[in-house]
Amino acid sequence: MKSPYELSRGELAALVPGQPDYRVDQIWRGLWDEALAIEEITTIPKALRADLATSIGSSLTRIEDVTSDQGATRRWVFALGDGATIETVLMAYADRVTVCVSTQAGCAMACSFCATGQAGFTRQLTLGEVLDQVMAAVRAAAPRRVSNVVFMGMGEPLANYPVTVGALRALHEHRGLSARHLTVSTVGVAPAIERLAGEGLAVTLAVSLHAANDELRSEIVPINRRYPLARLARACETWVHATGRRLSFEWALIEDVNDTDRAAHELAAYATPLRAHVNVIPLNPTPGYLARGPSPERVRAFCDLVASLGVNVTVRNTRGRSIDAACGQLARVTAGRRRSIPVRS
């Protein structure tokens, strides 16, 4: 079924010929301002609701819903119309509510430590499938407001470029989310970073770096073979100059791989010219990658060394690890078939 969130106001009006303009306004407000399903928009006649519901509605079917962190983290598995599955994570904090959305079913980037990359790629998501994830989270979070949307779920957002940009624009223009509260995570698709820099969207860009020498990064982030670190740095420079926004580097800290003093010095040397902030994420366990995250003591020592070299660095608070909802753990898709993972509550 086609999602109403991929329709323009004009396309929505075409679905209700003969209706007055204010009726289209009522439907639009019900969808975008109130995050209602078509059947729930009681400002329009019941017969019209029923008629619209035969042609537009959510593109997602919820097949799993689990929580952790005393209910503050919630992970959904959604089935798409063709049977492929994706995951979405809602995280509530004291000062904000964030939803992490997928842009692809699976991922073709094949990062060695990421469960989604291990699962492989199924297909691109449509604009409606991405926006439906956000609006499902908006409804679930009520009465609190979803204040942040991060494109950090399944898939590489910049490999589904038109849909990612379309979703960013829709959330900014129709939901009123500040561009600063929209974050795009990428493994480093350099030409797409440069293209995004020209879109006039001063969103937050988070680059999954993980290594600052080409040999190691090509091993754990294969796209580095196509866009090595020097090429990525040029794209990041373009981004910073065009948007005026601070760049973030994500660093999944892996024991005896990229947690060494040498790695810290390489990271600082790469991040400093770009004035980048570094988010360190102790590696979350995944079934297909035997390495593990370092001890808390080693995490602190690594971060202290990076900070002493003049780089702003923080350790990300891991959320949802017990329900496979943490960074790198989303993997409930492989060629449209769900992995068999026990449901936890």
C-alpha positions as CSV (number, residue, x, y, z in Angstrom):
1,M,0.0,0.0,0.0
2,K,1.2,3.5,-0.8
3,S,2.1,5.6,2.2
4,P,0.4,9.0,2.4
5,Y,3.7,10.5,3.6
6,E,5.2,10.2,0.1
7,L,2.4,12.3,-1.4
8,S,2.7,16.0,-2.0
9,R,-0.3,18.2,-1.1
10,G,-1.3,18.3,-4.7
11,E,-1.2,14.5,-5.1
12,L,-3.2,14.2,-1.9
13,A,-5.8,16.6,-3.3
14,A,-6.0,14.5,-6.5
15,L,-7.2,11.6,-4.3
16,V,-10.2,13.6,-3.1
17,P,-11.6,15.3,-6.3
18,G,-14.5,17.6,-5.7
19,Q,-13.6,18.2,-2.0
20,P,-13.1,21.8,-0.8
21,D,-9.5,23.0,-0.2
22,Y,-10.1,23.0,3.6
23,R,-10.7,19.3,3.5
24,V,-7.2,18.7,2.0
25,D,-5.8,21.0,4.7
26,Q,-7.6,18.8,7.4
27,I,-6.1,15.6,5.9
28,W,-2.6,17.2,5.7
29,R,-2.7,18.5,9.3
30,G,-4.0,15.1,10.5
31,L,-1.1,13.3,8.8
32,W,1.8,15.7,9.5
33,D,0.9,17.7,12.6
34,E,-1.0,15.1,14.5
35,A,0.7,11.9,13.1
36,L,-2.7,10.2,12.7
37,A,-3.5,7.2,10.5
38,I,-6.1,8.0,7.8
39,E,-8.8,6.2,9.8
40,E,-8.1,8.4,12.8
41,I,-8.5,11.8,11.2
42,T,-12.0,12.5,12.7
43,T,-12.1,16.0,11.2
44,I,-13.0,14.5,7.9
45,P,-16.2,12.5,7.2
46,K,-16.1,8.8,8.0
47,A,-17.0,7.8,4.4
48,L,-14.1,9.8,3.1
49,R,-11.7,8.2,5.6
50,A,-12.8,4.8,4.6
51,D,-12.4,5.6,0.9
52,L,-8.9,7.0,1.4
53,A,-7.9,4.0,3.5
54,T,-8.4,1.7,0.5
55,S,-5.6,3.4,-1.5
56,I,-3.2,4.9,1.1
57,G,-2.0,3.7,4.5
58,S,1.1,2.6,6.3
59,S,3.6,0.7,4.3
60,L,4.8,-1.1,7.4
61,T,3.5,-4.1,9.4
62,R,4.8,-4.4,12.9
63,I,6.0,-8.0,13.6
64,E,8.1,-7.5,16.7
65,D,8.2,-4.9,19.5
66,V,10.7,-5.2,22.3
67,T,12.0,-2.8,25.0
68,S,15.0,-2.4,27.2
69,D,16.5,0.2,29.5
70,Q,13.4,0.1,31.6
71,G,11.3,1.0,28.6
72,A,13.4,3.9,27.4
73,T,14.6,2.0,24.4
74,R,12.2,0.3,22.0
75,R,13.0,-1.7,18.9
76,W,10.5,-2.6,16.2
77,V,10.9,-5.1,13.4
78,F,8.6,-4.1,10.5
79,A,7.6,-6.2,7.5
80,L,7.4,-4.4,4.2
81,G,4.9,-5.1,1.4
82,D,7.2,-7.6,-0.3
83,G,8.1,-9.5,2.9
84,A,11.5,-7.9,3.5
85,T,12.0,-6.7,7.1
86,I,13.6,-3.6,8.6
87,E,14.3,-2.3,12.1
88,T,13.6,1.0,13.8
89,V,14.7,2.1,17.3
90,L,13.1,4.7,19.5
91,M,15.2,6.1,22.4
92,A,13.9,8.4,25.1
93,Y,16.3,10.5,27.1
94,A,15.7,13.1,29.8
95,D,16.1,16.0,27.4
96,R,15.1,14.5,24.0
97,V,13.5,11.6,22.1
98,T,15.3,10.2,19.2
99,V,14.3,7.7,16.5
100,C,16.9,5.8,14.5
101,V,15.5,4.8,11.1
102,S,16.6,2.5,8.3
103,T,17.0,3.6,4.7
104,Q,17.6,0.2,3.1
105,A,16.6,-3.4,3.9
106,G,20.0,-4.8,4.7
107,C,23.2,-3.1,3.6
108,A,25.7,-3.6,0.8
109,M,28.6,-1.8,2.6
110,A,29.8,-5.1,4.2
111,C,31.6,-3.5,7.2
112,S,33.1,-6.5,9.0
113,F,31.9,-5.7,12.5
114,C,28.3,-4.7,11.6
115,A,25.5,-7.3,11.8
116,T,23.5,-5.5,9.1
117,G,26.5,-5.6,6.7
118,Q,26.9,-9.3,7.5
119,A,23.3,-9.9,6.6
120,G,23.7,-8.5,3.1
121,F,21.5,-6.2,1.0
122,T,17.9,-6.8,-0.1
123,R,16.6,-3.5,-1.5
124,Q,16.3,0.3,-1.2
125,L,13.4,1.6,0.9
126,T,10.9,4.0,-0.6
127,L,10.3,7.5,0.8
128,G,7.1,6.4,2.4
129,E,8.8,3.4,4.1
130,V,11.3,5.8,5.7
131,L,8.8,8.4,6.7
132,D,6.4,5.8,8.1
133,Q,9.1,4.7,10.5
134,V,9.4,8.2,11.8
135,M,5.6,8.7,12.2
136,A,5.2,5.3,13.9
137,A,7.8,6.5,16.4
138,V,6.0,9.9,16.8
139,R,2.8,8.1,17.7
140,A,4.6,5.7,20.1
141,A,6.4,8.5,21.9
142,A,3.4,10.6,22.6
143,P,2.8,12.7,24.6
144,R,6.5,13.4,24.3
145,R,7.7,14.8,21.0
146,V,10.3,13.1,18.8
147,S,12.9,15.8,18.6
148,N,15.7,14.0,16.7
149,V,15.8,11.7,13.7
150,V,19.0,9.8,13.0
151,F,19.5,8.0,9.7
152,M,21.7,5.4,11.4
153,G,19.6,2.2,11.1
154,M,19.9,-0.4,8.5
155,G,21.6,0.6,5.3
156,E,23.8,3.4,3.9
157,P,21.6,6.5,3.7
158,L,23.8,8.1,1.0
159,A,23.5,5.0,-1.2
160,N,19.7,5.7,-1.2
161,Y,20.3,9.4,-1.9
162,P,17.0,10.6,-3.4
163,V,15.0,9.0,-0.7
164,T,17.3,10.2,2.1
165,V,17.2,13.8,0.9
166,G,13.5,13.6,0.3
167,A,12.9,12.4,3.9
168,L,15.2,15.1,5.3
169,R,13.3,17.8,3.4
170,A,9.9,16.5,4.4
171,L,10.7,16.2,8.1
172,H,12.2,19.7,8.0
173,E,9.4,21.4,6.1
174,H,6.3,19.4,7.2
175,R,7.2,18.2,10.7
176,G,9.2,21.4,11.6
177,L,12.3,19.5,12.7
178,S,15.4,21.7,12.7
179,A,18.1,20.5,10.3
180,R,20.4,20.4,13.3
181,H,18.2,17.7,14.8
182,L,18.5,15.5,11.7
183,T,21.6,13.3,11.5
184,V,22.8,11.4,8.5
185,S,25.4,8.6,9.1
186,T,27.6,7.4,6.3
187,V,30.5,5.1,5.9
188,G,32.1,7.6,3.6
189,V,30.5,7.8,0.1
190,A,32.6,10.8,-0.8
191,P,30.8,12.0,-3.9
192,A,27.4,11.8,-2.1
193,I,28.8,13.8,0.8
194,E,29.8,16.5,-1.6
195,R,26.4,16.4,-3.3
196,L,24.6,16.6,0.1
197,A,26.7,19.7,1.0
198,G,25.1,21.5,-1.9
199,E,21.5,20.7,-0.9
200,G,21.1,23.6,1.5
201,L,20.4,21.2,4.4
202,A,22.6,22.0,7.3
203,V,22.0,18.6,8.9
204,T,24.4,16.8,11.2
205,L,26.8,14.5,9.3
206,A,28.3,11.5,11.1
207,V,31.0,9.7,9.2
208,S,31.7,6.1,10.3
209,L,35.5,6.3,10.3
210,H,36.7,3.5,12.6
211,A,40.3,3.6,11.3
212,A,42.6,6.4,10.2
213,N,45.0,4.5,8.0
214,D,44.0,3.1,4.7
215,E,45.2,-0.5,5.2
216,L,43.1,-1.1,8.3
217,R,40.1,0.9,7.2
218,S,40.0,-1.0,3.9
219,E,39.9,-4.2,5.9
220,I,37.0,-3.3,8.2
221,V,35.2,-0.7,6.0
222,P,35.5,-2.0,2.5
223,I,34.3,1.1,0.7
224,N,37.6,2.7,1.7
225,R,39.1,0.8,-1.2
226,R,37.0,3.0,-3.5
227,Y,37.1,6.2,-1.5
228,P,40.3,6.1,0.6
229,L,41.0,8.5,3.5
230,A,42.5,11.3,1.4
231,R,39.4,11.3,-0.9
232,L,37.1,11.2,2.1
233,A,38.9,14.1,3.8
234,R,38.4,16.3,0.7
235,A,34.6,15.5,0.8
236,C,34.5,16.3,4.5
237,E,36.3,19.6,3.9
238,T,33.6,20.4,1.3
239,W,30.9,19.6,3.8
240,V,32.3,21.7,6.5
241,H,32.9,24.7,4.3
242,A,29.5,24.5,2.6
243,T,27.4,24.0,5.7
244,G,29.4,25.6,8.5
245,R,28.5,22.5,10.6
246,R,30.8,20.6,12.8
247,L,31.6,17.1,11.5
248,S,31.4,14.0,13.6
249,F,33.5,10.8,13.3
250,E,32.1,7.6,14.6
251,W,34.7,5.2,16.0
252,A,33.6,1.7,16.9
253,L,36.3,0.8,19.4
254,I,37.5,-2.8,18.8
255,E,40.0,-4.5,21.1
256,D,43.5,-5.0,19.7
257,V,42.3,-3.6,16.3
258,N,41.7,0.2,16.6
259,D,42.1,0.9,20.3
260,T,45.9,1.2,20.3
261,D,48.0,4.3,21.0
262,R,49.0,4.3,17.4
263,A,45.4,4.3,16.3
264,A,44.7,7.2,18.7
265,H,47.5,9.3,17.2
266,E,46.3,8.5,13.6
267,L,42.7,9.5,14.5
268,A,43.9,12.8,16.1
269,A,46.0,13.6,13.0
270,Y,43.0,12.9,10.7
271,A,40.4,14.7,12.8
272,T,42.3,17.8,13.8
273,P,42.5,19.5,10.3
274,L,38.7,18.9,9.9
275,R,37.9,20.1,13.5
276,A,35.8,17.0,13.8
277,H,34.2,15.7,17.0
278,V,34.8,12.0,17.7
279,N,32.1,9.7,19.1
280,V,33.7,6.5,20.5
281,I,31.4,3.5,20.6
282,P,32.7,0.4,22.4
283,L,32.0,-2.4,20.0
284,N,28.7,-4.1,20.4
285,P,28.7,-7.9,20.0
286,T,27.5,-9.4,16.7
287,P,27.3,-13.1,15.9
288,G,29.5,-12.9,12.8
289,Y,32.4,-11.0,14.2
290,L,34.6,-12.5,16.9
291,A,36.4,-9.4,18.0
292,R,35.0,-7.6,21.0
293,G,35.0,-4.2,22.6
294,P,37.9,-3.3,24.9
295,S,37.6,-3.0,28.7
296,P,36.2,0.2,30.3
297,E,39.7,1.0,31.4
298,R,41.1,0.8,27.9
299,V,38.2,2.8,26.5
300,R,39.0,5.6,29.0
301,A,42.7,5.5,28.2
302,F,42.1,5.7,24.5
303,C,39.7,8.6,24.8
304,D,42.1,10.4,27.2
305,L,44.9,10.1,24.7
306,V,42.8,11.4,21.8
307,A,41.7,14.3,24.0
308,S,45.2,15.1,25.0
309,L,46.1,15.4,21.3
310,G,43.5,18.2,21.0
311,V,40.4,16.4,19.7
312,N,37.0,16.7,21.2
313,V,35.9,13.1,22.1
314,T,33.0,11.5,23.9
315,V,32.0,8.0,24.6
316,R,28.5,7.1,23.3
317,N,26.2,5.7,25.9
318,T,25.2,2.3,24.5
319,R,21.4,1.8,24.5
320,G,19.4,-1.3,23.6
321,R,22.3,-3.9,23.6
322,S,20.2,-6.5,25.3
323,I,17.5,-6.4,22.5
324,D,20.0,-6.2,19.6
325,A,19.1,-2.5,19.1
326,A,22.5,-1.0,19.6
327,C,24.8,0.4,16.9
328,G,25.8,-2.3,14.5
329,Q,23.4,-4.9,15.8
330,L,20.4,-4.4,13.5
331,A,20.2,-7.6,11.4
332,R,16.6,-8.9,11.2
333,V,16.7,-9.1,7.4
334,T,18.4,-11.3,4.8
335,A,17.0,-11.5,1.3
336,G,13.5,-10.9,2.7
337,R,13.8,-13.6,5.4
338,R,13.9,-12.9,9.1
339,R,16.8,-14.3,11.1
340,S,15.7,-16.5,14.0
341,I,16.4,-14.4,17.1
342,P,14.5,-15.1,20.3
343,V,12.0,-12.4,21.2
344,R,12.9,-10.7,24.5
345,S,10.9,-8.4,26.7
